[in-house]
Amino acid sequence: MSQPVEILPTAPEPAGHTRGCGGPDDADPVLDVRTIPHAIRHATVFGAFDAIAPGASLVIVAPHAPLPLLAQLAERAPVDVEYLVEGPDAWHVRITRRAEA
């Protein structure tokens, strides 16, 4: 049986790291896709991405660099991508939906 999906209010901090600045990064919703069954993982991210307004961001936590997913999101809307953590066990990626031209 799979684990329940958990959407966190902020990105989990890497071990030994403390941000503490209380800046706007704290407001980005976090979707840990590692707990989502592979068959519906991309569809789940699409739903979360479609729910954010232009200019807003979503942080996903994935078990690998989500290159195919990022390409699919870029086909849906213009995006900016920022890698917050690059492995080895998890990739934390901030996806910002840009306003369409």
Phi, psi and omega in degrees: 000142182277162180277155177292151178282135179239122175255115184269154179287337179216163178292138175295141181280140173299155181305132178080003182251136173230130181274297173066003184274340179067023182282186185296341178301333183294342185270350183289127175293149182241130178242112179272101185280353180297335182268358182266133178305139185306323184298335182239009185299308182296318180299323178295316179295320178301317179298316179294318180296318180296338182276347180268144182280157173306136183093344180268164182233159175226136176254127174250147175246118186236159180281354180204171176296120188274054186299313179298320179297316180297322177296320178294320178295321179295335175286334181280323183195158176294135182225154167248139183238133177227122176277119179270321178220132180243082173067189004277339183267335182208145173248128177252119186233123176270124179247119180251126178277116178277156175291139179288142183289000000 
